[in-house]
Amino acid sequence: MAWFDVALLWAVVLFVLVVVLGIVQQPLIRLVLIASSVLLIVFNTAAVFALTKQLRQDKALIYGEDIQHLDANRIARRLRWKAP
C-alpha cells in the first residue's frame, strides 16, 4: 500500500511540474521548480523505504504483544462459556 502511495505521489508531482513549467517562462524559476520537485520525490521515497524496512524488522515486536492478548482473551472467553 505504501508503494502505491509513492507511485501516486510521483505521478501527481510530475503532472503538476509539467503543468507549471508550461506557465513559467523564466529559466531560473523553472530550474528551482525542477530541483525542488526532484528533492521532494527523492526524500519522500527514501522515507517510505526506511519506514517499510523498519516495520519489516520490528513486526514481531510491534504486533507480538497484541497477538498474545488476543489469544489470552480468546481462551478466557472459552473458559467462561465452559464454566458451570
N, C-alpha and C positions, 0 to 999 in steps of 0.2 A: 504494500500500500504506500509506503513512504517513497519508493522509487517512482511510482506513478505520479505522486505529487511533485517530485523533482522534474520529471519529464514535462508535466503541465506547466511548471514554473518556467522551464526553458522555453517552451512554446509561447507563453504569454510575454516573456521578456523580449524574445526575438521579434514577435509581432509588433509590440509597442515600439521597439527600436526602429524597425523598418518604417513604420508609420511616421514616427517623429523625425527620422532622418529625411523623409520626403518633404517635411515642412522647413526644417532648419537648413540654412544656406551657409552659415559661417563655418569654415573648416575647423577652427579651434573648438567650438562648441560641439561639433559632430564628433571630434576626437574624444572629448570629455564624456560624451554620451556613450560612445562605444566602449571606452575603458571602464566606465562605471558599471555598465551592463555586464561586461566580462567578469569584473570583480564580484558583482552580486551573484552571478551564476556559479562561479568557482567556489566562493566561500559558502554558499548555501549547499552546494553539492558535497563539499568536504564535511560540513556539519552533519548532514544526513548520513553520510558514510560513517563518520565517527560514532554517531548515535546508534545506528543499527549494529555496528561492531560491538559497542559496549553492551547493548541489550542482549546480543547473542552470547556474550561471555558471562553475563550476570543473570541469565534467565532463571537458573535453578535458585539462586539467592533471592531474586525478586518474587518469583511465584511459588517457591517451595513451601513457605510458611502458610500461604493461603490454601494450598492443596492439602496440607496437613490438617488445617482447621476444617475444611470441607469434609474430609474423611472422618474426623472425630465427630462432627455434627451428624453425619450420616449414621455412624454407629450408635450414637446416643439416641437418635430417633428410632432406630430398630429396637433398641433395648427398651424404650418406653412403650412401644406397641406390644412387645412380648411380655412385659411385666403384668402380673395379675392384678 
